[in-house]
Amino acid sequence: MDGSNGSTTQHWLTLARHTPLGILCDLDGTLVPFASTPEEARPDADLIALVNMLAKQPGVTMSVVSGRPKSWLEAFFPSPSVFLVAEHGAARRGMGAWENVGELDPTPLDALAITIEQLALRHPGALLERKQTTVALHYRNVPRGRRGELLIEAYGIIDTFVARNPSFERLEGVLVTEIRPASVKKSSAVPWIRDLAGASPRLIAIGDDVTDEHMFRVASATDESIVVRTAERRRTAARWELDDSNEVRSVLRWIHGVRAGQTPLPVVLPREVRQPAPSSVAASHDLLVVSNRLPDLRHVEGDDGERKRSVGGLVSALEPALRSRGGMWLGWSGKTVSSSEPITTGIAEQDESSGVQLAWVDYTESWYRNYYAGFCNGTLWPLFHSFPTRVEMSDAGWSAYREVHEAFADLAAPHTSSRATIWAHDYHLLLFAHVMRQRGHKGPMGHFLHIPFPALDMFAMLPWAAQLMDALLDFDLLGFHTPQHVANFLSCASALLPAKVSDDVVKHRGRETHVTAMPIGIVPDAFQESPEPAVVEEIEGMMRTLGDARLVLGVDRLDYTKGIPERLQAFGRMLEMFPEWRGRVSLVQISVPSRADVPLYAEQRAMIESIVGRLNGEFGEATWVPVRYLYRSYGKQQLAQLYRSAAVGYVTPLRDGMNLVAKEYVAAQDPEDPGVLLLSQFAGAAVEMQDAVLTNPYHIDGMARDLDRALRMQRDERKARHTKLLATVQRSNAVTWAESFLDALAACR
Ligand code: GDG
């Protein structure tokens, strides 16, 4: 015995003796242990004998319910007394004959299989498995550090396919991702076996992965379900659990013995499931990501109650790392509560498909005012972007900044093992390593700053500059977008602290902090896919309103750092200097609402609107509107289509940490006839994107001339520049960035 108590044994004895008894048992991971390739994982003679024995036992309906193809299952279980369910329920063999379940047209999978096969060829260890109604990509043999790149490419392809073919879905198994008909589920096997088994049957469903959960969910109160915990612990609909395929075989052998009248002592019996409580799951996580805003895991309940999702920017970059390491993401919920209420925090269940678990803090109104709008966006944001006259400072801001860090750490510490890797993001969380070290955190901690790090004369304006610098050195790794930001940081450290500073390490208080430039990338595929017809129609409609005019496009959050007024003025200046462009070019400026309740941002908006009005009044004609200003946001696909339609990507921030719009514009171009990127020399992106037309946004006349040059550029030069820019954008993408950061952080210790 393994310590199962008497009532459990009695419970299972009663069940084992029940007639009729139906058994639905998954194969891979349940009866057969995982192997490196699907071919190597095959039922052995012992298992086949066990299944056949049960199938022949009076009163037992024995079925193998698998994701494998029909022919494969049949090769191992030829005996018609074993009932087979293939490809997750798409086909089944009862009484010796196969039948298809539901009307399925697998033709769309043909093209997908070819694309995924090509993808797999480029990623050593990846393997495509083509079945009649599904396509599976196995990545067990892809080295851990390379899985991220593969997955992000694969998800790009698969999610586009699924968006176009909604009768299919992507489903995550254990180190395999599978595209299969959404209507087909293993759950359909449960009523089928119930009918076949005879009057008042009891059923036992056994499986290990999420596809088996479909069976567990439809089991009735008199049935039993057993989850095999070979994969990561997740919440399960099963009532019982076992550790591995050896235990499953032991239980089945015992059931056979009991029914044969031998009443053998059980070697092992299923144990009642211990659901992972959110906190205990979090405690076992070995990666914690902290950022002000949480990723957008927008869950849409599907018809069958399953969760579908769509994700954006940073989460796409981090998802593979979070998935493979079992990660938690902590941030602000986006909610503000009255300052008199107690602080609310929360932890969500682990997201099944991304493997991410979210934890959040609500801000009090006073934190929102003094921390978020105050110290973060009123002090650090303008200061770090070198806009000293816009900086506001208050003691209340600094004290709220520290308080919010304490609140984040209070939530993080009990849910993170003291050796976990922690990755904090941006200017909102500069003190995070410090507050975590105070709580005894020993593991590696890194920080990435998404905005510039300013020169000493700016940074030293901060009354708390030395304290902030000292706290930053509790991190093991500090990442910045550009070598200039690194140099600024190092000169601040050496000026403000008695620290020993070298090219890439700061030694202080007996600790070492590594400092590195690691420019963030995008997910280029997301801007290269052909859009849905409705999107094409929408953007074509917009282009028609421009008539014959060529499109110059600006896309930004509405922020004074983005240089939108200067950009508009330079456009107007170009129309004065080169009147031949009048009627032949229009500027579309998309400004995404941002921090709209902060007065400076409202002022900026009013200023932009007045310049637009002036330009259109001065230059506009009945058939031509020089500037279209859109104060709204668009979907990713719309953006990609707009980028593609634009002759010039007009990206001219006065100062920017990186600027992703520049990279997205390049990714979206038609390589045969690309547009020109006109990029501010003060965007971090300019360091890597020297083949753009670089411009100085403070010099309106110069920017007007650069715009004219961009519009006149011949196709050969455009193509030559674009080829080099695209290579850069593709080489260091969002996923390689995240993996490189985590690798560098691990190497610090
Ligand atoms: C900070 C740093 C750094 C824009 N309009 C829409 C939309 N967007 C997306 C773009 C792009 C993102 O917003 C903007 O990213 P940026 O990099 O341009 O700027 P910040 O928001 O200021 O980001 C910056 C970045 O962090 C990363 O480290 O590059 O320097 O300031 O991805 O596509 N997205 C959608 N609809 C829109 O209308 N869906």
Boltz pocket constraint, residues with backbone or C-beta under 6 A from the ligand:
constraints:
  - pocket:
      binder: B
      contacts: [[A, 313], [A, 449], [A, 450], [A, 451], [A, 520], [A, 555], [A, 556], [A, 557], [A, 590], [A, 592], [A, 632], [A, 633], [A, 634], [A, 635], [A, 636], [A, 639], [A, 656], [A, 657], [A, 658], [A, 659], [A, 660], [A, 661], [A, 662], [A, 664]]
      max_distance: 6.0
